[in-house]
Amino acid sequence: MKIGILGGSFDPVHAGHLSLARESEAQFKLDKILFIPARIPPHKQEDPSLAPASHRARMVELAISGAPRWELSDLELRRPGVSYTVETLLELRKIYPEPHQIFFIVGADSLADLKKWKDPEEILRLSEWIVAPRPAFPLPGKLPPRMHWLKMAPLSLSASELREKIQRGDDVSQWVPQKVTDYIRRTGLYRREGA
C-alpha cells in the first residue's frame, strides 16, 4: 500500500492543502492520504494565535469529507507536547511496516528547512518525500534519493494571509471549502478581540 502523509497546522485547511493532496494522490498512485494536524507545531510553539487543535482537526474533517481515500489522523493530537515528524513517522511505521510505502508530502519551503528538523536523517530513512514547488524557494536541479518532485504550479496560498482576510471579513470561499468557511463563521475562529 502507498500511503501519503500530509501534516501541518491546517490553520485553516485551504485549497492549497487539498490541491497538494489531490495531485500527490494522482501522480504517485497513493492508496490513502492521512491528514495529520500537529498538536503543537515545532515552529509555532509560542504562537498564541494558533487555533485550538480540536478546531483545526474538525476543519480538516469537514474539508476532506467525501474524498474516499483521505482520512483525518489524530496521531499527533493524542500525543502530548510538540509534534515532531520523526516521532509520527516512527509510529506510522509500526502501523504500516514495510513493504508499505510512506510518502511524506511537503512544500519546497520545508525541504529548505530540513536541516533544522529533529532527526532529518531518520525522517528520510522512514519515508519517501513528495516535494511541491513553492514561490521564492528555488528548486535544486536534482533531488536526493527517495525524494520526488510533484508536478504542479507553485502554491502561493498562505494560511496566515487567509486568517487576516477572515479577520477583515473578506470572502475566502475561493480558497477555503464552504463547510470550513461555515464552521469558522459559526465558531468565531480568527475573529479579532472586540470585533
C-alpha positions as CSV (number, residue, x, y, z in Angstrom):
1,M,0.0,0.0,0.0
2,K,1.2,3.5,-0.8
3,I,0.3,6.0,2.0
4,G,0.6,9.7,1.7
5,I,1.2,11.8,4.8
6,L,0.1,15.4,4.8
7,G,0.9,17.1,8.1
8,G,0.5,20.7,9.1
9,S,-1.1,23.2,11.3
10,F,-4.1,23.4,9.0
11,D,-4.9,26.8,10.5
12,P,-7.2,26.8,8.5
13,V,-7.1,24.0,6.0
14,H,-7.3,25.5,2.5
15,A,-7.3,24.9,-1.3
16,G,-3.5,24.6,-1.3
17,H,-3.5,21.7,1.1
18,L,-6.3,20.0,-0.9
19,S,-4.6,20.6,-4.2
20,L,-1.4,19.1,-2.8
21,A,-3.2,16.0,-1.7
22,R,-5.2,15.6,-5.0
23,E,-2.0,16.0,-7.1
24,S,0.0,13.7,-4.9
25,E,-2.7,11.0,-5.0
26,A,-3.0,11.2,-8.8
27,Q,0.7,11.4,-9.7
28,F,2.0,8.9,-7.2
29,K,-1.0,6.5,-7.3
30,L,-1.5,6.8,-3.5
31,D,-3.9,4.3,-1.9
32,K,-4.6,6.6,1.1
33,I,-3.7,10.1,2.3
34,L,-3.6,10.8,6.0
35,F,-4.1,14.4,7.0
36,I,-2.3,14.8,10.4
37,P,-2.9,18.1,12.2
38,A,0.0,18.9,14.5
39,R,-0.9,19.4,18.2
40,I,1.9,21.8,18.7
41,P,4.0,22.5,15.6
42,P,7.7,22.9,16.5
43,H,7.9,26.2,14.6
44,K,4.8,27.6,16.4
45,Q,5.3,26.6,20.0
46,E,4.9,30.2,21.2
47,D,2.2,31.3,18.8
48,P,-0.9,32.4,20.7
49,S,-2.8,32.9,17.5
50,L,-2.8,29.2,16.7
51,A,-6.3,27.9,16.8
52,P,-7.0,25.1,19.2
53,A,-6.1,21.6,17.8
54,S,-9.7,20.4,18.2
55,H,-10.9,23.2,15.8
56,R,-8.1,22.6,13.3
57,A,-8.9,18.8,13.3
58,R,-12.6,19.5,12.8
59,M,-11.9,21.8,9.8
60,V,-9.8,19.1,8.2
61,E,-12.5,16.6,8.8
62,L,-15.0,18.8,7.1
63,A,-12.7,19.7,4.2
64,I,-11.9,16.0,3.3
65,S,-15.4,14.5,3.8
66,G,-16.4,12.9,0.6
67,A,-12.8,12.0,-0.5
68,P,-12.8,8.2,-0.1
69,R,-9.0,7.8,0.1
70,W,-8.4,10.8,2.5
71,E,-8.5,10.3,6.3
72,L,-8.0,12.5,9.3
73,S,-5.4,11.0,11.7
74,D,-5.4,12.2,15.3
75,L,-2.0,10.6,15.9
76,E,-0.2,13.9,16.8
77,L,-3.3,15.3,18.6
78,R,-3.2,12.3,21.0
79,R,0.5,12.7,21.8
80,P,1.4,15.3,24.4
81,G,3.8,18.1,23.7
82,V,5.4,19.2,20.5
83,S,4.6,17.3,17.3
84,Y,7.8,16.1,15.7
85,T,7.6,14.5,12.3
86,V,10.2,11.8,13.2
87,E,8.1,10.6,16.1
88,T,5.0,10.5,13.9
89,L,6.8,8.5,11.2
90,L,8.1,6.0,13.7
91,E,4.5,5.4,15.0
92,L,3.3,5.1,11.4
93,R,6.0,2.6,10.6
94,K,4.6,0.4,13.4
95,I,1.1,0.6,11.8
96,Y,2.3,0.3,8.2
97,P,5.6,-1.8,8.3
98,E,7.4,-2.4,5.0
99,P,6.6,-3.2,2.3
100,H,4.1,-0.4,2.7
101,Q,5.5,2.8,1.3
102,I,5.1,6.0,3.2
103,F,5.2,9.3,1.2
104,F,5.7,12.5,3.2
105,I,4.1,15.3,1.3
106,V,5.7,18.8,1.7
107,G,6.3,22.1,0.0
108,A,9.8,23.1,-1.1
109,D,9.9,25.5,1.8
110,S,10.1,22.5,4.2
111,L,12.9,21.0,2.1
112,A,14.9,24.2,2.6
113,D,14.5,23.9,6.4
114,L,15.1,20.2,6.7
115,K,18.4,20.6,8.5
116,K,16.6,22.4,11.3
117,W,14.2,19.4,11.9
118,K,14.6,16.8,14.6
119,D,16.5,13.8,13.2
120,P,16.3,14.6,9.5
121,E,18.3,11.5,8.5
122,E,15.8,9.3,10.3
123,I,12.9,11.1,8.6
124,L,14.4,10.4,5.2
125,R,15.0,6.8,6.2
126,L,11.4,6.2,7.3
127,S,9.7,7.8,4.3
128,E,10.0,8.9,0.7
129,W,9.2,12.6,0.1
130,I,6.8,14.2,-2.4
131,V,8.0,17.8,-2.8
132,A,5.7,20.5,-4.2
133,P,7.1,23.8,-5.7
134,R,6.7,27.0,-3.6
135,P,7.3,30.6,-4.7
136,A,10.6,32.1,-3.5
137,F,12.1,28.6,-2.9
138,P,14.3,27.7,-5.9
139,L,14.2,24.1,-6.8
140,P,17.5,22.2,-7.0
141,G,18.0,20.5,-10.3
142,K,18.3,17.1,-8.7
143,L,16.7,15.8,-5.6
144,P,18.4,13.4,-3.1
145,P,17.3,9.7,-3.3
146,R,13.8,9.0,-2.0
147,M,12.6,12.5,-2.9
148,H,10.3,13.2,-5.8
149,W,9.0,16.4,-7.4
150,L,5.3,16.9,-7.6
151,K,4.4,18.4,-11.0
152,M,2.1,21.3,-10.3
153,A,2.0,25.1,-10.3
154,P,3.7,26.6,-7.2
155,L,1.4,27.1,-4.3
156,S,1.4,30.7,-3.2
157,L,-1.5,30.5,-0.7
158,S,-0.7,31.2,2.9
159,A,-2.9,30.3,5.9
160,S,-1.7,33.5,7.7
161,E,-3.0,35.6,4.8
162,L,-6.3,33.7,4.9
163,R,-6.6,34.3,8.6
164,E,-6.1,38.1,8.0
165,K,-8.8,38.1,5.3
166,I,-11.2,36.3,7.6
167,Q,-10.5,38.8,10.4
168,R,-11.3,41.6,8.0
169,G,-14.5,39.9,6.9
170,D,-13.3,39.3,3.4
171,D,-14.7,36.5,1.3
172,V,-12.4,33.5,1.3
173,S,-14.7,31.0,-0.4
174,Q,-12.4,30.6,-3.4
175,W,-9.6,29.3,-1.1
176,V,-11.4,27.7,1.8
177,P,-14.1,24.9,1.4
178,Q,-17.6,26.1,2.1
179,K,-18.1,23.7,5.0
180,V,-14.9,25.0,6.6
181,T,-15.9,28.7,6.0
182,D,-19.3,27.9,7.6
183,Y,-17.6,26.3,10.6
184,I,-15.2,29.3,11.0
185,R,-18.2,31.7,10.9
186,R,-20.2,29.6,13.4
187,T,-17.4,29.2,15.9
188,G,-16.0,32.7,15.6
189,L,-12.5,31.4,14.9
190,Y,-10.0,34.1,13.8
191,R,-12.2,36.9,14.9
192,R,-10.4,39.8,16.4
193,E,-10.9,40.6,20.0
194,G,-13.8,43.1,20.4
195,A,-14.9,42.5,16.8
